[in-house]
Amino acid sequence: MNDTHSVKRNIIEMIPCDSPFAEAYLHKLDQQSVLQQAIDAGIADADAGRLTSLATVKAKWTSR
């Protein structure tokens, strides 16, 4: 997480904050950070043994 803040700080220093490119890039970084946090949480759950059975997943998807 600190790496993301460091990258943002560097981008803000290099690109003017009012630049649409900088705003779009920072927004994309935020989205990637949220995605990475979700992935990390899923890996932590799997490591802790909190898994969902394949049958449960199949039942959920076939019920849609």
C-alpha positions as CSV (number, residue, x, y, z in Angstrom):
1,M,0.0,0.0,0.0
2,N,2.9,2.4,0.7
3,D,4.2,1.7,-2.7
4,T,1.0,2.9,-4.3
5,H,1.1,6.1,-2.3
6,S,4.8,6.6,-3.3
7,V,3.9,6.1,-6.9
8,K,1.0,8.6,-6.7
9,R,3.3,11.1,-5.1
10,N,5.9,10.7,-7.9
11,I,3.2,11.0,-10.6
12,I,1.8,14.1,-9.1
13,E,5.2,15.7,-8.9
14,M,6.0,14.8,-12.6
15,I,2.6,15.5,-14.2
16,P,0.5,18.6,-13.4
17,C,-2.5,17.7,-11.2
18,D,-4.9,19.4,-13.5
19,S,-3.8,17.1,-16.4
20,P,-6.6,14.8,-17.5
21,F,-4.0,12.1,-18.1
22,A,-2.7,12.3,-14.6
23,E,-6.2,12.1,-13.1
24,A,-7.1,9.1,-15.3
25,Y,-3.8,7.4,-14.4
26,L,-4.3,8.0,-10.7
27,H,-7.9,6.7,-11.0
28,K,-6.5,3.5,-12.7
29,L,-3.9,3.1,-9.9
30,D,-6.7,3.3,-7.3
31,Q,-8.7,0.6,-9.2
32,Q,-5.7,-1.6,-9.4
33,S,-5.0,-1.1,-5.7
34,V,-8.5,-2.2,-4.8
35,L,-8.2,-5.2,-7.1
36,Q,-4.9,-6.2,-5.5
37,Q,-6.3,-5.9,-2.0
38,A,-9.2,-8.3,-3.0
39,I,-6.7,-10.8,-4.5
40,D,-4.6,-10.6,-1.4
41,A,-7.7,-11.2,0.8
42,G,-8.6,-14.2,-1.3
43,I,-5.2,-15.7,-1.0
44,A,-5.2,-15.1,2.8
45,D,-8.6,-16.9,3.0
46,A,-7.3,-19.8,1.0
47,D,-4.1,-20.0,3.1
48,A,-6.3,-20.0,6.2
49,G,-8.4,-22.9,4.8
50,R,-11.5,-20.8,4.2
51,L,-12.4,-22.2,0.8
52,T,-15.7,-22.8,-1.1
53,S,-16.3,-26.2,-2.5
54,L,-16.6,-26.7,-6.2
55,A,-20.1,-28.1,-5.8
56,T,-21.2,-24.9,-4.1
57,V,-19.7,-22.7,-6.8
58,K,-21.3,-24.8,-9.6
59,A,-24.7,-24.6,-7.8
60,K,-24.4,-20.8,-7.6
61,W,-23.5,-20.4,-11.2
62,T,-26.1,-22.9,-12.6
63,S,-28.9,-21.2,-10.5
64,R,-28.4,-17.9,-12.4
